[in-house]
Amino acid sequence: MERGARVLVVDDQPEVRALLRDILEAEGYQVHEAADGAAGLSQLATVQPDLVILDHMMPNLTGLEVLRRIRADGLTTPVIIVTAYGDDATTWEGWSAGASYILDKPFDRARLLQWVERLLSDDPPPAAAPADYDLDSHRSLGDAGGDSSALPSD
């Protein structure tokens, strides 16, 4: 998929939404924002995003609850879960719910964009089944080096 794809960013922290918007818009993506899970779900129908970036921990509806509803509705839109709680249990829960990738905070800008591009490509990687998931090989993207964008924790 080429630049200009629609990305829906759902995060309850305005500064995180602004950071993600700035990174993605600088690369030519159309960014739509929602401040909570309910707003994110309502925007799914109107925006019809090509990719969703969900914060893991939000009040009322968590990112995982939103993801479960997305998948229950039969939508196959790629979803990146962003979390400050990158422990094995959280990561496993995200994959089990149907996440396309789990991104630990703070994250590396270049690696975020790498995954956005991969998931929006004409030949995206297959979704990992939880049974196939290797927790050690899917750790924080920030571990790869480069400039890290420090994000506030949830």
N, C-alpha and C positions, 0 to 999 in steps of 0.2 A: 504494500500500500504506500502510496506517495505522501509526501508532506501535505498538510492541510487536513489530515484526518481529525475527526472529532474525538476529544478526550474529555471525559467527565471526571473531575477531581472532587471527591467527597471527603471532607475533613472538617472537624469542628473548630480547628485553630486557624484564624484568619491569616496569620503569618506563614503557616505551612502552605495553605492554599495559594498565597501570593508567591511564595518561592517556587512552587511547582508550576504555577501559571507562567512566571517569568522564564523558567528553564524551557518549558514546552513551547511557549509562543516564540521564543528566540530561534527555535528550530522549525517554525512554520506551522505548528499544530494549532487547531482551533480548540481553545480551552473553555469549558463550561464548568461552573463551580456550584457546589451544594454544601451548606454548612452543617448538615446532619444527614443521617441515614434516610429519614422519611423524605426529605427534599430530594435526596439522590434518587430514590426509587421513583418519585414523581417525574423527575427530569429524564429518566430512562426512555420513556415513551415519546417525549417531545424532542429530545436531543438526538436520540438514536445514536449513541456514541459508538465509535469503532474500538474504544478501549476505556476501561474504568480503572481509576486509581482510588482505592478505598483505605481510609485510616482504619486500623484495627479497633482502637478503643475510642468510642464516641458515646455520649449519653443517649439514652432511650434505645436506639437501634445501633448495635455495634456493627463494625464492618463485616464481620462474619455472618451476622444475622441478615444484613443486606445481601451479601453474596449468596447465602442459602436461598433467599427469595428470588434472586435473579436466576439461579439454576433451577429452582422449582417451577419457574415460569417457562422453562425450556430455552432460555437465552444462552447462547454460546459465546457471547462477547468476552474477549479476554479481560481478566481482572488481575491487577496487581494489588496485593495487600501490603500496606506500609505499616510497620509496627516498631515500637520502642521495646516491645516485649518479645524478643526473638528467641525465646527458649524453645526447647524441643517440643513441648506440649502445644504451644501456640502455633508453631510452624506446622506440626502434624495436623492440627485442627484446621488450619487454613487450606492445606492441600486436600484434606478430606472433604472440605466444603466446596471445593472446585476452583480454588485460586489457580491462576496461570503462573504466578510467581509471588514469592514472599520477599519483601525488601525490608531489611532492618535499618532503623535509624541509628545514628546518622548514616546517610548513604552518599556514595560517590556519584556526582552528576553524570559523568561519562557512562558509568554502568547503568544508571537509571535510563539514560537515552538509548543505550545498547538494547536493553530489554524492551523498551517501548518500540524501537524499530523492529526487533525480532518478532514481537507479538503482532505488529501491524503489517508484517511482510506478507507477500503472496504465498509464502511457504513457512508459516509459523511452526515452532517446535510443538510436538504433540503434548497435550496436557499429561502431566505425570500422575499416574495412579498412586494413591497413598502407599500401597504395598511395594511399589518400585522406588519410593522416595528414600534417598540417602541423606540423612540429616547433615552429615559432615560435609558433603559436597555442595550443599545448597545453603551455605551460611551467608552472612552479611555481604552484600555487594561492596560495602565500604572496605572490606578486607583486601580488595584488589589493588589498593593504592590510588594515587591521583589526588585531585582536590576534593576534599569532602565538604559537603554542605551540612553544617551542624544544624539539626532541627531540634526544636524543643521536644521534650518527651511528652507522651500523652498525658 
